[in-house]
Each structure stands twice: as structure tokens, then as C-alpha cells.
């Protein structure tokens, strides 16, 4: 009976996380060591992309590099902001900043070494992209990356921006 109750409870929690339409409150640090509360991340009424990645994930790195190549245009047209969240575990966190610097990514980068933010959104694997509209509501989620997937993401960004 206890196992059944536990299983049902976990199922309900996972459904609640999957149905979540706003960012949960989790305390993370950025790559400079500053604390950031995730439920306060916003973009002044404009779309916001949260891109979960790991240093060891090749598709993640291709996705962030592909977006970086068109990021200025995206920002100019829609005002979008991208925040990258590394899910690298604590022993690999020291690899994140050198990789960001090497790639010249201009995104704000947060560290989620315990996976708390990732789990609170029901994310199982990376790359995983979450798009919020200007009111902070999650309007699009995407798992995985193939070359050209940023085109679909940009369509969603424009919709969220009302363009």
C-alpha cells in the first residue's frame, strides 16, 4: 500500500512539474559566483529563452553556437534574451566558464550542479530549451537539437514577441 501511495505521489508531482507554466523558485549561481533566484529571471516584457546544456553535450554546444551566430539579429527584431543553464555536476563546473569564453557566447550562464532547476521543470535530458513570453509564461519547450532547429525556435520567439 505504501509503495502504491508513493508511486501515485511521485506521478502527481511529475505531472505538476510538467504542467508548470512559470519558472520555479530555485537558487543558482552564475559563472561569476553571483546568486540568482530563477523565478525572478525576466526580460522586461520581451521573450526569454532558457537553454539547458552541458559541457560534454555536443548537440548542446552546436545549438548555443548556432543561436550565437544569429543572436544579434534576434535581439534586434524581438528583444529576446537567452540565459544558458549548465547542468554539469559540481566536479565539472570549472569547465563551464572556459568553454563559454572559448566560444565567445554572450549569454548569461547559470550553474545547476545539483540538477534542482532542471528537475523542477521535469527535464530529463539536454539540450532542452524553454521559451517564456513577455509575461513570464512558458509558451514552448523543446528537447534535443538538430542543425537548423534554431529556425523553428526563432518562429516561436517571434510569436511570443507578437511579430
C-alpha positions in Angstrom: 0.0 0.0 0.0 2.8 2.4 0.9 4.6 1.7 -2.4 1.3 2.5 -4.3 0.9 5.7 -2.4 4.5 6.7 -3.0 4.2 5.9 -6.7 1.0 7.9 -7.1 2.5 10.8 -5.2 5.6 10.9 -7.5 3.4 10.6 -10.5 1.3 13.6 -9.4 4.4 15.6 -8.6 5.9 14.9 -12.1 2.6 15.9 -13.7 2.6 19.2 -11.7 6.1 19.9 -12.8 5.3 19.1 -16.5 2.2 21.3 -16.4 4.1 24.1 -14.8 3.8 27.3 -16.8 6.2 29.6 -14.9 9.8 29.3 -13.8 10.1 27.6 -10.3 12.0 29.2 -7.5 15.5 27.8 -7.3 18.7 29.5 -6.1 21.6 29.1 -8.6 24.9 30.9 -9.2 26.1 32.4 -12.4 29.6 31.7 -13.7 30.9 34.7 -11.7 29.5 33.3 -8.4 26.6 35.7 -8.1 23.4 34.1 -6.7 20.3 34.2 -9.0 16.7 33.3 -8.0 15.3 31.6 -11.0 11.7 32.7 -10.6 12.8 36.3 -10.9 14.6 35.9 -14.3 12.7 38.0 -16.8 13.3 40.2 -19.9 11.2 43.3 -19.3 8.1 42.2 -21.2 10.1 40.5 -24.0 10.7 36.8 -24.8 13.2 34.9 -22.8 14.9 31.6 -23.8 16.3 29.3 -21.1 18.7 26.8 -22.8 19.8 23.9 -20.7 23.2 22.4 -21.7 26.3 20.6 -20.5 29.9 21.0 -21.5 30.1 17.3 -22.5 27.0 17.6 -24.8 27.9 18.1 -28.4 24.4 18.9 -29.6 24.0 21.5 -26.8 27.2 23.2 -27.9 26.1 23.3 -31.5 22.8 24.7 -30.6 24.2 27.5 -28.5 26.8 28.3 -31.1 24.2 28.4 -33.9 22.0 30.7 -31.9 25.0 32.9 -31.1 25.6 33.4 -34.8 22.1 35.0 -35.2 21.6 36.3 -31.7 22.2 40.0 -32.5 19.5 39.8 -35.3 17.1 38.0 -33.0 17.6 40.6 -30.2 17.2 43.5 -32.7 13.9 42.2 -34.1 12.3 40.7 -30.9 14.3 41.9 -27.9 14.8 38.2 -26.9 17.2 37.3 -24.2 18.9 33.9 -23.7 20.0 32.5 -20.4 22.1 29.3 -20.7 21.9 26.9 -17.7 24.7 24.3 -17.3 23.7 21.0 -15.8 27.3 20.0 -15.3 27.8 18.3 -11.9 29.9 20.1 -9.3 33.2 18.3 -10.3 32.9 19.7 -13.9 31.6 23.2 -13.1 35.1 24.6 -13.5 34.9 23.6 -17.3 31.9 25.8 -18.0 33.4 29.3 -18.0 36.4 28.3 -20.1 34.0 26.8 -22.7 31.7 29.8 -22.7 34.8 32.1 -23.1 36.3 29.9 -25.8 33.0 30.0 -27.8 32.5 33.7 -27.2 28.9 33.2 -26.0 27.5 36.4 -24.7 24.7 34.8 -22.8 24.2 34.9 -19.1 25.2 31.5 -17.8 23.8 29.9 -14.7 25.1 26.7 -13.0 22.7 24.0 -11.9 25.2 21.4 -10.5 22.6 19.6 -8.3 20.0 19.5 -11.1 17.4 21.1 -8.9 16.3 23.6 -11.5 16.3 21.0 -14.3 14.3 18.5 -12.3 11.8 21.2 -11.1 10.9 21.7 -14.8 10.7 18.0 -15.5 13.7 18.0 -17.8 15.3 14.6 -18.3 18.0 15.3 -20.9 19.8 18.1 -22.7 19.8 20.1 -24.8 16.5 21.4 -23.6 15.1 24.8 -24.5 12.3 26.6 -22.7 10.7 29.8 -24.2 8.8 32.3 -22.0 6.7 35.1 -23.3 7.0 38.7 -22.0 4.7 37.9 -19.1 7.0 35.0 -17.9 4.7 32.2 -19.0 6.3 29.1 -20.5 5.0 29.0 -24.1 7.3 26.5 -25.8 9.6 23.6 -24.8 11.9 21.6 -27.0 14.2 18.7 -26.3 17.2 17.8 -28.5 18.9 19.7 -31.3 19.4 19.0 -35.0 21.1 21.5 -37.3 18.5 24.1 -38.3 16.3 23.7 -35.2 17.0 27.3 -34.3 14.8 28.3 -37.2 11.8 26.7 -35.5 12.8 28.3 -32.2 13.0 31.7 -33.8 9.5 31.3 -35.2 8.3 30.6 -31.7 10.3 33.6 -30.4 8.6 35.9 -32.9 5.2 34.5 -32.0 5.9 35.2 -28.3 7.1 38.7 -29.2 3.9 39.3 -31.3 5.9 39.7 -34.5 
